[in-house]
Amino acid sequence: MKQLFRKRAKYLVVVIVMVLLSISCDKEDEGIIPNVLVPFAINLNIYNDLTVPGNSVFFANAGFGGVIVYCELPGTYYAFDATCSYEVSSTCRLRNEGVLGTCECCGSQFILIGGGYPSDGPASRPLRSYHVSFLDNSTLRVY
């Protein structure tokens, strides 16, 4: 009798864990910005605002909702999709103002230094980030 009870208890625990995992997985997928190819190059002689620390530039024809490239220090750059991680839509874009990005739809603010984490508003996830490297002394590659 005890063995039957233990088997049923183990079965019940397994079922509960699977249900909880399936519910949490559904919520995990909400708010995820779709994967898109973003390879493009930036000539810093043309976009010389990006050579000044604290400046950011928006590039409309890249990423899911555009890409914001931010210069933290000379030679240190970050690139983020301009789509809000709360209002995931290619039309809900961030307005970049130096170190901050603000969603035009929900008002969430993101700090562009070190990961694009939200600082205000309903967003709780960071922005989708992209890799940045130098092709030569005056050309950045975002991918």
URBELUR-V696335 format. One record per helix or strand. SS is the DSSP state (h for helix, s for strand). FROM is the first residue (numbers start at 1). TO is the last residue. Records with the same first field share a line. If there is no record, write none. Layout:
SS=FROM-TO + FROM-TO
This chain:
h=2-29 + 48-51
s=40-43 + 56-59 + 67-73 + 76-81 + 83-83 + 93-97 + 100-103 + 109-111 + 117-120 + 129-130 + 132-136 + 139-142
